[in-house]
């Protein structure tokens, strides 16, 4: 007997059955349509990059999580861990072909060797959108506005976008004479929600001592909670803690004005604890939480990176962007009972009563497709003597997830149809093609 290889997959990786993949594709299409409505255009980059490209600025935890290896030619390569760093390389390599400001979106898989949990895997899909070539606060605000629009289109319900300014936080660290430890402090503060205040305080004390650690905690805890009207109050507190009026605080006030002008201020909270762990962020940073399920964590995050492309180019190109974690968003929608799994794209299935009429069945199906009705043809009629042959096709069509099944007459393109509503299990006899198409279109 042949020895078979056990069909298995790596931890943190998944197969997707049709119902799952259809849900993912439908959600992606809604998000992509939202991106396009703001004038963003798609790009793509390779899954594999030279390791020095990916790790040139990531650092820290990122280096521990990257899938890195040597290829057959002895080259040091790695799988991309996000879509932002490859985008920086892309901008530097294609600068002469692009018109700035350049607004792109990129929906693709990335890989990180991190601990798995609900909504977090080692292979997952990110939906990135960025504006490069503009340092304006208007660009920052458009990214924030598009987060709200995209998640609304995805059916995520009400959200809160928590934002901060890395430059203002760095100014505070300089003010308390802790700037030399900024990278360690930022990464520690970024873990606050995961490890709690006591552990965060302990780690900060190891880095900068008790007094500075307490001042840092007071800074990140400043504000008046989730009341969106407390934005200005929180900003005044952290501006004072950072030494007084400064460009970073003024930028946040301008963005706040844009929120008020668009009537979107209720979606935003100024939260000084939001720092983002990656080194390349220099300006505004943000994370997005679902009001109905905040415990699942941020479903969309990002910020401004004023010179990320500087690793690969002498030209200083500013940028701001965000990334929706598709897998975490789907996990949240499923937990909230908002997922809408479909087994098939076909609205209609055409039954087969004579396999020799398959060409005519396909011709009929094409007529429905021209009307915009996704249509599938069954291939096998079963035994003519079997009275249950058509019943088996009803059952098959139901299992495939279609709503309608059409049984043509012997003259497929001219005879009336029997149209079966598979959900109600009711038949409409003697229906013309136009009548059948109208019934399906109106359902």
Buried (B, 14 or more C-beta within 10 A) or exposed (E): EEEEEEEEEEEBEEEEEBBBEBBBEBBBEBBBEBBEEBEBEEBEBEEBBEBEBBBBBBBBBBBEBBBBEEEEEEEEBBBBBBBBBBBBBBBBEEBEEBEBBBBBBBBBBBBBBBEEEBBBBBBBBBBBBBBBBBBBBEBBBBBBBBBBBBBBBBBBBEBBBBBBBBBBBBBBBBBBEBEEBBEBBBBBBBBBBEEEEEEBBEBBBEBBEEEBBBBBBEBBEBBEEEEBEBBEEBBEBBBEBBEEEBEBBEBBEEBBEBBEEEEBBEBBBBBBBBBBBBBBBBBBBBBBBBEBBEEBBBBBBBBBBBBBBBBBBEEEBBBBBBBBBBBBBBBBBBBBEBBEEBBBBBBBBBBBBEEEBBEBBBEBBEBBEEBEBBBBBBEEBBEEEEEEBBEBBBEBBBEBBBBBBBBBEEEBEEEBBBBBBBEEEEEBEEBEBEBBBEBBEEE
